[in-house]
């Protein structure tokens, strides 16, 4: 059974890992966008103009999931202790 302190530590590390992944994803989309667009266009058969909004939608959804499932519970546990 996890204690509140262990759960807080677990959520904190999960939050850090997901924020790093989110940052790397955003930097890759900005830095190597033409390469990513070509690769994904050839894999999916979609045009580059259709794929670009999907990148930003993915980043937005991922950020919301990180906030809801890791940041908010972490802050709640911080407030409890």
Number of C-alpha atoms within 10 A of each C-alpha: 5 8 8 13 12 11 15 20 14 14 20 17 14 17 18 14 12 18 18 12 13 17 14 12 15 14 12 13 18 11 11 10 14 12 12 18 20 14 12 15 16 12 9 9 9 13 13 16 10 11 18 16 11 11 16 13 12 12 17 13 11 16 15 13 13 18 16 12 13 21 19 13 16 22 13 11 16 12 8 8 8
